[in-house]
């Protein structure tokens, strides 16, 4: 890969990473709202599941427009990793800002409310998870906003390394289809 090709790859990946961050931010917002609204919870899950298809679609656009229809597995894998990296960094910033300045214990209090209902207590007791749930809530209360953001950042980058393989394999093309 030549230097101009590398610059082109990173430019497309930055742009598409921004779009991925928008998708993930929408999913995160729906997740927060989904704590009290099941439709939003399902929408959050649906948006998260579309991630590999979204990235594959953006890779197709890069392949067809930026690479004139040809792309190797290595280049498509690198592109996918960069897209996930840039998207994960932007999402981490959004999540840090949310947990540091907007949440004010909203998520934790709603989890506590769900578990303090009669049905929640019965479910936790039935599975013998009372102590584990209490410890989990105490742990959530002690975690700093930057820790949430860095945890999700690391997880999303690792997902990019894993999903980059099938996405790169499916989207590679060594000859132009006519």
GUKEVO-772651 format. One record per residue: x, y, z of N, C-alpha, C, O in turn; residue in three letters. Coordinates in pm, whole numbers, plus 50000, padded with zeros to 5 digits. Each point is the difference from the previous one (the first is absolute). Last residue first. Example, Ala and Ser with C-alpha at 12.3 -4.5 7.8 and 13.67 -1.06 7.14 Angstrom:
2
512854977550708500825011950006499235010950073500515011150017SER 499784931749976499115011950000500905012050000501044999850066ALA 
REM end
This chain:
178
481394929248598499405008149893498554996849983499345005849914UNK 504864992750483498854993149941499365009249897499865012050022UNK 505434986050154498795008149988498914991749933500214994049895UNK 503804985550416499745004149863498665007149993499084996750075UNK 502684988850337501275000949927499815003349854500965003349931UNK 496525003250584499744997449858501315002149924500645010550012UNK 496814986350528501175000949913499614996949856499074992449974UNK 497905005450416500035012049917501235001149908500045008849915UNK 499124954550402498825001249914500155011549901499564998949886UNK 503844994050439499934988649909498835001349902500144996949882UNK 500385035650460501055001049900499964988749899500215002249881UNK 496824996450485499655011249914501025001349887499635001849884UNK 501174965850453498954996249905499595011449906499704997749883UNK 503745013550426500364988249922498874995949906500214999349879UNK 499315036150443500735004049880500344988149911500105001549878UNK 497884995550563499075001349888500695004049870499444998049892UNK 503254998450502499344987249974499075001049877500094991749910UNK 502175047150243501004990249957499344986749962500414993549904UNK 496835040050279500455003549866501034990349946499964996349883UNK 498615000250563498954995249910500385003049855499734992049911UNK 503045025550418500194985549989498944993849908500294990949923UNK 499295054650178501184998049916500254985049980500324995749890UNK 496235016550403499645002949861501194998449906499834995449886UNK 500864999350584499134989549948499675002349853500044990649920UNK 502405042550311500804987949980499174988949938500454993149908UNK 497275046250209500985002849894500794987449968500124996149884UNK 496985003050485499284998749874500925002549881499884993549897UNK 501985012850527499594986149987499294997749867500314990549928UNK 500865053350195501174992349957499674985249983500554993449912UNK 496065035650254500365003749863501184991649949499974995249887UNK 498645000150566498974995149908500445002349856499934990949917UNK 502815027550404500154985549997498944993649910500304990849925UNK 499605055650163501094996849907500204985049989500404995049895UNK 496425021950421499565001349860501094996449899499714994149896UNK 500504982450587500075013849950499555000649854500104989949929UNK 498444974450478500775001649876499925014449952498935006149998UNK 498684974650387501375004650028500835002649874501095005650009UNK 494344977649994499995013050066501405005550021500195012250008UNK 499184944249816499595010249903500045013950061500375009749933UNK 500404953950353501135002049909499675010749896500835008649971UNK 495784977650319501005007650075501215003049912500575010950007UNK 496134961549812499505013850012500995008850077500205011649965UNK 500804942550003500065006349869499535014450002500615008749938UNK 498974964550450501405003549976500175007249866500785009449988UNK 494974973950111500335011050093501455004649981500285012049999UNK 498324950449760499335012049949500335012050089500275010949949UNK 501274946850189500715004349879499405012849944500735008849955UNK 497144970250413501285006050040500755005449878500595010850006UNK 495354966349907499785012050080501315006950035500145012149979UNK 498534946849747500975010149961499905012750083500505010549959UNK 496904944849975501025000350103501105010349974501174997650029UNK 494564991749729501284995749942501155000550099501144996949965UNK 494525016650173499814986949937501314994749942500284988150009UNK 499545056050166500014989950106499914986049941500694990950044UNK 498925045549662501364999550054500114989250107501004992850004UNK 494735015549820500874994349898501434998450052500624989649979UNK 496195031950296499694985749987500944993349899500474988950022UNK 499785057950033500534993050118499774985049988500884992050033UNK 497265034749630501465000349995500634992650116500944992349982UNK 494365013950010500424990449897501524999149993500554989149987UNK 497575042950303499714986550048500474989449901500574989850039UNK 502085056049959498604996249982499814985750048500964992550017UNK 503315029149965499285001150127498504997249984499284999450100UNK 503925001449535500314988750087499275000750134499954990050072UNK 499595045049608499574987549935500214988150093499174991050006UNK 502435050950137498524999550001499504987049940499094993750054UNK 505535014949924499594997050138498494999050010499484991250068UNK 502315022549524500314985950022499574995950140499434989250018UNK 500155055849884499004992249927500284985050011499064992150010UNK 504045038050179498745000450075498914992149930499184993650066UNK 505025010749717500114991950121498694999850079499584989550048UNK 500695038949574500084986049960500024990750122499274990150004UNK 500825057150073498764995649936500024985049970499074992850036UNK 504415038750166499454988350068498734994449940499394990950058UNK 502995047149749499685003150140499324988350073499085002150079UNK 502185010149422499344988550061499545002750143498854997350033UNK 503765034249680498564999249975499304989250082498855001950040UNK 506075009949954499235012350014498494998649988499275009150039UNK 504174954349946500605010350085499055011550028499995005550110UNK 498834958249595500114995250138500575010550094499665000250118UNK 499925010949416498704996250056500134996250147499295005450085UNK 504645003849674499245012250024498644996850062499545007150090UNK 503114956549779500615007050112499215012550034499705002550117UNK 498994974049503499634993050123500635006650123499365001050104UNK 501765016149469498575002150027499614993550132499305006150081UNK 505044986049767499865014050040498555002950037499725006350102UNK 501194951849719500545000950136499905014350052499705002150117UNK 499134989449434498974995150092500495000950145499225003350089UNK 503875007649575498945010250008498894995750095499485008250076UNK 503974960949841500535011850071498925010650016499845005650108UNK 499124956149637500094996950144500525011950079499525002750110UNK 500334999949415498654999950057500024997750150499245006250074UNK 504844990849693499535013950002498595000950060499715009150077UNK 502094947449873500815007950092499475014350010499775005050110UNK 498284965649575499614996650137500775008450101499435004450099UNK 501805000649455498635004950019499544997250142499445008850067UNK 504744973749804500045014550017498615005750024499835008850085UNK 500494945549816500585002750131500055015050027499675004450110UNK 498944981849464499004996650101500525002950140499275005450083UNK 503724999949554498945010249995498984997550111499625009350071UNK 503694958349867500565012250060498955011150004499875007150100UNK 498954953749677500114997350143500545012450072499485003850105UNK 500364997149429498635000850053500004997350151499205005950072UNK 504904990049700499575013949999498585001350057499725009550073UNK 502044947049882500795007850096499555014550008499895005650109UNK 498174965449565499554997050135500745008550102499395005550092UNK 500215016249430500524987550054499424997650139499415008950061UNK 498445018749505500585001550133500464986350049499294990049983UNK 498145040249571500954989750041500515002850140500335011450034UNK 496615017749711499434986649997500924988850045499574988550005UNK 501585059549994499564996349865499584985449989500264993549899UNK 500995033850500500954990149950499614994749862500584990249954UNK 496795043150284501385003950027501034990849940501115004449968UNK 494144987049972500295013949963501475003550016500605005849910UNK 497784949750195499495003549867500365014149956500275002249882UNK 501044981250554500544991349895499585004749861500825001049910UNK 497365021050466501425003049987500614991949887500775005249919UNK 494804985150189500095013249939501465004049979500365005349895UNK 498824955050333499634998549859500105013449929500495000749887UNK 500104999350573501174994249934499724998149851500875002449917UNK 495595011450354500955011149983501274995149932500605007449922UNK 496204960150182499475009149899500935011849975500205004049885UNK 500864966250462500194993449870499475008949887500615000749893UNK 498665013750546501425001349965500284993449866500785005249920UNK 494854990450248500295014149972501455001749955500275006749901UNK 498414951450250499425002649868500245014549957500265002849883UNK 501104982950552500844994149895499465002549860500775001449905UNK 496635017350465501375005049988500824993249890500545007049914UNK 494774985250263500265004449862501445004349977500395002449886UNK 497874984850547500154988349913500315004049856500634992349927UNK 498395041050398501294993950028500274988149907501134998049956UNK 494665023450025501055008749947501384994050022500875001049913UNK 495454976250274499984999549854501095008649937500664995849905UNK 498715006150562500564987149961500064998849848501004995449945UNK 496875042350228501445000550033500694987149957501085000449942UNK 494255001350022500635008249897501505001050024500784999549905UNK 496644979150420500094991749880500665007749885500774994349923UNK 498375029350470500984989650029500214991149878501134996549967UNK 495495035750024501305006149981501134990050027501055000549937UNK 494604985350148500145002249855501375006249970500674996049904UNK 497984997850548500464987849935500165001549849500844993349940UNK 499665041450481499124998549884500524988249917501085000949942UNK 501175015650452498605001850040499024997749886498795000650022UNK 505854994049916499914995250138498565000950048499564992050083UNK 501985024549489499414986750007499934994250140499364989750021UNK 502815051949858498555001750004499294986650016498894999350052UNK 505744999349903499705007750120498495001850015499454998250109UNK 502024981449498500234991250115499665007250130499354994350087UNK 500555030149512498844991150010500154990350116499004996450063UNK 504635031349846498885008250047498744991550014499255001550097UNK 504504977749716500235002850142498865008250058499534997350111UNK 500454994549426499744987650072500165002150151499214994850078UNK 501935040949643498544997949996499634987350077499014999950073UNK 505505008149873499455009950093498484998850004499405000950107UNK 502934972949582500184995050135499455009750104499484995750103UNK 500455017749446499144988250017500094994750142498984997050062UNK 503925037949826498615004950004499034988450021499075001050079UNK 505434988449854499805005850134498595005750014499404999150107UNK 501894985149473499814988750093499775005250141499184994650073UNK 501925037049603498634995049978499704988150090498884998650049UNK 505475018349963499085010150054498564995349984499205001250092UNK 504114973049711500034998350145499085010050069499374996950101UNK 501355007049439499064989250029500004996550149498984995350052UNK 504055037749801498645004449967498994989250038498985003050062UNK 505534986149984499625010350098498565004649976499215001250093UNK 502664968549597499714993550128499605010250107499124997250081UNK 502295018149492498694993549990499624993850135498855000950042UNK 505405017349940499015010749984498594994249990499085004850066UNK 504644965749950499725006050130498965011149990499195001850091UNK 502254977649509499334990250085499625006250134498874998350046UNK 503735027749660498634998549951499224990450089498865002950037UNK 505715001950047499305012450037498544999149958499115004050075UNK 503634961349787499814999350145499245012350050499114998950084UNK 502215000049468498924990350021499684998650148498844998550038UNK 504825029049833498705006149966498824990550019498915004350038UNK 505484978150045499625010450097498685006849961499155001850088UNK 501474948349740500805012249991499485010250101498924998550056UNK 501014946349945499145011750000500915012350000500905001350083UNK 
REM end
